[in-house]
Amino acid sequence: MKATPALTTVVALLAVSAFAQSDVIIKQHAKEIRDQNNVRQGVTPPAAPAQPVRPAATTSSPTPVQQSLAKVRADLAAIRPDSPVTPEQKQQLAKDLLATAQGANKPSSEKVAALADELSAAVAQKPLSDTDRNRLLTDLAAVLNPANIQPTQMQAIIADVQAIFQVNGLARKDAVKITDAVKAVAAETRH
């Protein structure tokens, strides 16, 4: 008889724990939907992502970050929809992404290669518009060069990357893979 109240208590605690976890998941999903709706309507995220480093007004030559971002833009534009992405395309994208990182804490080539794999697969499935590609490049530049970016801003940047792909029609699970790769790179560049 004493086992029944104990068993009831354990079951009740498990139910409360499951409800609490589902509550967190529901809130996160609601935030993602809100961010996607804002992206569709052109509303900037609450904590706007930091802009990539810009050259001084007196110089007309592009910075190394801008040169690398131009190469990343070309790499992404070269990926054709519904075509297999070649290993050379992935390697070039990874090389150009790594060249974009200018800080003291550069990400490992393995993390950047994983990000390049996810990005190239996503762009092959659903190509990005010029506007979305430019937003993605701004976000990637901030992740690869996180100086003066607060943790809340970094979270907004990562959420924006996911929203860009989901709004573009990529499956949520694939967009999450990209953001996981972005988070891994961000973790290395922030330390």
PyMOL commands that set and color helices and strands:
alter all, ss='L'
color gray80, all
select helices_A, chain A and resi 3-41+64-78+87-100+109-125+130-144+151-167+172-190
alter helices_A, ss='H'
color red, helices_A
deselect
rebuild
show_as cartoon
